Amino acid sequence: MPGENHNIIIFIIVTTLVILILIFFVVFILFLYQRRQIAYKKGLEILKSDFEKTLLTTQLEIQEQTFQSISREIHDNIGLSLTLAKLNLNTIDWNNSGYSREKVDGSVTFISRAIEDLSYISKALHTGFIEENGLLKALELEINKIQKLGIFNVRYDVTGSPVYMQTQKELVIFRIIQEVLNNCIKHAEATAIEVLLNYQSDFVEIELNDNGKGFTYKTTTNKTEKGTGLMNIVKRAAYINGSCHINSFPGKGTTVHLKIPY
C-alpha cells in the first residue's frame, strides 16, 4: 500500500509539471501569434502592389480566423480537459488504492486529450502549412475543425487528379473557402455543408453548398458584415483570374461555384 501511494504521489507531481508545461506552451504560441500579426500589418503598409496587398491581407485574415478558432479550442477543449484532470487528482482517496488508481487513469486520459488538442493547434498555427502540405491537406484540417463542433454534417469530396498550384494561388483559394464556411457557420443556420473540388485539365471547379436559410443576394450585398464577405469572395476569385457565382434563395440554402485556372 505505501509503495503504491508513493507511485501515485510521483505521478501527481509529474502530471502537475505536464499541465504547467502545457499552459506555458499555450501562452508561448499565443505570444508568437500576436507578434506575427503585428509583422503582417506593418508589411501591409509598405506594399504598393494591389495583388501583393491582397495576398498579405489574405494571410492576415487566415491568421485571425485561426486565432479565433484556437481561442475556442483552448476554452472548450484544452481548458475542460485540464480542469477535469485537476478535479480527478483533487478527489484522490489515499485510503482506497483502487479508487485512486481509477482517478489517476482518468487524469491520464484527460491530459492525453489536451496534448492531442495542442498538437492540432500547433499545426493550425504553422504559417507554412499550405506551402508544405498543399491546399487539400489544409482543407482537411479546416473541415475537421468544423466537424469537431458536432453541429454540422460536412461532406468533403475531391474528384479528378489534383494539381498543385502556386502557393499564393492556393492561399487565396483556401481563404475563399474559409470565408464561405465561416458564413455557413455564422449566418446560414445550416446543418449540412458540402465542399466539392473537381480537378479538370486546365482548371479546378469548387462547389460549396449548404442547406441553410438562404438569402436574397442583391439585398444582402448592400448590408454590412455578410455582404462585405460575399464581395470579398468574388474579388479574390477575380484576383487569381477565376470566376465566382453565388446562388441563394430564402429557405433554399446557398451554392457558391468557383472556377479557378491553374
C-alpha positions in Angstrom: 0.0 0.0 0.0 2.7 2.6 0.9 4.6 1.8 -2.2 1.5 2.3 -4.4 0.7 5.6 -2.7 4.3 6.7 -3.3 3.9 5.9 -7.0 0.7 7.9 -7.1 2.4 10.9 -5.5 5.2 10.8 -8.0 2.6 10.6 -10.8 0.7 13.6 -9.4 3.9 15.6 -9.4 4.8 14.6 -12.9 1.2 15.3 -14.0 1.3 18.8 -12.4 4.6 19.5 -14.3 3.0 18.4 -17.6 0.0 20.7 -17.0 2.3 23.6 -16.3 4.3 22.9 -19.5 1.0 22.7 -21.5 -0.1 26.1 -20.1 3.3 27.6 -20.8 3.2 26.2 -24.4 -0.3 27.8 -25.0 0.8 31.2 -23.7 4.0 31.0 -25.8 2.3 30.2 -29.1 -0.3 32.9 -28.5 2.6 35.4 -27.9 4.3 34.4 -31.1 1.0 34.6 -32.9 0.4 38.2 -31.8 4.0 39.2 -32.9 3.3 37.6 -36.3 0.1 39.6 -36.7 1.9 42.9 -36.0 4.6 42.0 -38.6 1.9 41.3 -41.2 0.2 44.6 -40.6 3.5 46.5 -40.8 4.3 44.7 -44.1 0.8 45.7 -45.5 1.6 49.4 -45.0 4.8 49.1 -47.1 3.5 47.2 -50.1 2.5 49.1 -53.2 1.0 46.4 -55.5 -2.7 45.7 -55.1 -2.1 42.0 -55.7 0.7 41.8 -53.0 -1.6 43.7 -50.6 -4.4 41.2 -51.3 -2.1 38.2 -50.6 -0.8 39.7 -47.4 -4.4 40.7 -46.3 -5.4 37.1 -47.1 -2.6 35.8 -44.9 -3.6 38.1 -42.1 -7.3 37.1 -42.3 -6.3 33.4 -42.2 -4.2 34.1 -39.1 -7.1 36.0 -37.4 -9.6 33.2 -38.3 -7.1 30.7 -36.9 -6.6 32.7 -33.8 -10.4 32.8 -33.1 -10.5 29.0 -33.7 -7.6 28.5 -31.3 -9.2 30.6 -28.6 -12.4 28.4 -28.8 -10.2 25.3 -28.8 -8.3 26.4 -25.7 -11.5 27.4 -23.9 -13.8 24.5 -24.9 -11.4 21.5 -25.2 -8.0 22.1 -23.6 -9.3 24.1 -20.7 -12.0 21.5 -20.0 -9.6 18.5 -20.2 -7.1 20.2 -17.8 -9.9 21.2 -15.4 -11.2 17.6 -15.3 -7.7 16.2 -14.8 -7.3 18.6 -11.8 -10.6 17.7 -10.3 -9.7 14.0 -10.6 -6.4 14.5 -8.9 -8.0 16.6 -6.1 -10.5 13.8 -5.3 -8.0 11.0 -4.8 -8.7 9.0 -1.7 -5.3 7.8 -0.2 -7.0 5.1 1.8 -8.5 3.4 -1.3 -5.8 2.4 -3.7 -8.3 1.0 -6.3 -10.3 4.2 -6.4 -7.1 6.3 -6.5 -5.8 4.3 -9.5 -9.1 4.8 -11.3 -8.8 8.6 -10.7 -5.2 8.6 -11.9 -6.1 6.7 -15.1 -8.9 9.2 -15.7 -6.4 12.1 -15.3 -4.1 10.4 -17.8 -6.9 10.3 -20.4 -7.8 14.0 -19.9 -4.2 15.1 -20.2 -3.6 12.9 -23.3 -6.7 14.6 -24.9 -5.2 18.0 -24.0 -1.9 17.0 -25.7 -3.8 15.9 -28.8 -5.6 19.2 -29.0 -2.3 21.1 -28.6 -0.8 19.1 -31.5 -3.8 20.2 -33.6 -3.3 23.8 -32.6 0.4 23.7 -33.5 -0.5 22.5 -37.0 -3.1 25.2 -37.4 -0.6 27.9 -36.3 2.1 26.8 -38.8 2.1 29.6 -41.4 3.8 27.4 -44.0 1.2 24.6 -43.7 -0.3 25.3 -47.1 3.1 25.7 -48.7 4.4 22.4 -47.3 1.3 20.3 -47.5 -0.9 21.9 -50.2 -4.5 23.1 -50.4 -6.2 19.8 -49.9 -4.5 19.0 -46.6 -5.2 22.5 -45.3 -8.9 22.0 -46.2 -9.0 18.6 -44.4 -7.7 20.4 -41.3 -10.3 23.1 -41.6 -13.1 20.7 -42.2 -12.1 18.5 -39.3 -12.2 21.7 -37.2 -15.8 22.3 -38.2 -16.8 18.6 -37.7 -15.4 18.8 -34.1 -18.1 21.3 -33.3 -20.6 18.5 -33.6 -23.2 20.7 -35.3 -22.7 20.2 -39.0 -22.7 17.2 -41.3 -19.8 18.1 -43.7 -19.2 16.3 -46.9 -15.8 16.8 -48.5 -15.1 15.2 -51.9 -12.2 15.6 -54.4 -12.5 14.2 -57.9 -10.0 14.3 -60.8 -6.3 14.4 -60.5 -5.2 17.1 -58.0 -2.9 19.8 -59.4 -0.6 21.7 -57.0 -0.8 25.4 -57.9 1.4 28.3 -56.8 1.3 28.7 -53.1 -0.1 32.3 -53.4 -3.0 31.0 -55.5 -3.7 28.1 -53.1 -3.6 30.5 -50.2 -6.3 32.7 -51.9 -8.4 29.7 -52.7 -8.2 28.5 -49.1 -9.2 31.9 -47.8 -12.2 32.0 -50.2 -13.4 28.6 -49.0 -12.7 29.6 -45.4 -14.8 32.7 -45.8 -17.7 30.7 -47.3 -17.6 28.1 -44.5 -17.4 31.0 -41.9 -20.6 32.4 -43.4 -22.3 29.0 -43.2 -21.4 28.7 -39.5 -22.3 32.3 -38.5 -25.2 33.2 -40.7 -26.7 30.3 -42.7 -28.3 28.3 -39.8 -27.3 25.2 -41.8 -26.9 21.6 -40.7 -25.3 20.2 -43.8 -22.3 21.6 -45.8 -20.7 20.3 -48.9 -17.1 21.1 -50.1 -16.6 19.6 -53.6 -13.5 20.0 -55.7 -13.3 18.8 -59.3 -9.9 19.0 -61.0 -10.2 19.4 -64.8 -7.4 19.6 -67.3 -7.0 23.4 -67.1 -8.9 24.5 -64.0 -10.4 23.4 -60.8 -14.1 23.7 -60.1 -15.1 24.2 -56.5 -18.7 24.0 -55.3 -19.7 24.9 -51.8 -23.3 24.1 -50.7 -25.3 24.5 -47.6 -28.9 23.7 -46.6 -29.3 26.9 -44.6 -31.9 29.7 -44.6 -30.5 31.3 -47.8 -30.8 35.0 -48.7 -31.5 37.5 -51.4 -28.1 38.2 -53.0 -28.7 41.8 -54.0 -30.3 42.8 -50.7 -27.5 41.1 -48.7 -24.6 42.7 -50.5 -25.9 46.1 -49.6 -25.6 45.2 -45.9 -22.5 45.2 -43.7 -20.6 42.1 -42.5 -22.1 39.3 -44.6 -22.4 41.4 -47.7 -18.8 42.5 -47.4 -17.7 38.9 -47.0 -19.5 37.9 -50.2 -18.0 40.8 -52.2 -14.5 39.8 -50.9 -15.1 36.2 -52.2 -15.9 37.5 -55.7 -13.0 40.0 -55.7 -10.5 37.3 -54.5 -11.6 34.9 -57.2 -11.0 37.7 -59.8 -7.5 38.4 -58.4 -6.4 34.9 -59.4 -8.2 35.1 -62.8 -11.1 32.9 -61.6 -14.8 33.3 -61.6 -17.3 33.1 -58.8 -21.1 32.7 -58.9 -23.3 32.8 -55.8 -26.8 31.4 -56.0 -29.1 31.6 -53.0 -32.8 31.9 -52.3 -34.6 32.4 -48.9 -35.3 29.0 -47.4 -33.4 27.0 -50.1 -29.7 27.3 -49.0 -26.7 28.7 -50.8 -24.4 27.5 -53.5 -21.0 29.1 -54.3 -19.4 28.0 -57.5 -15.8 28.8 -58.3 -13.8 28.1 -61.4 -10.0 28.7 -61.0 -7.5 28.2 -63.7 -4.1 26.6 -62.8 
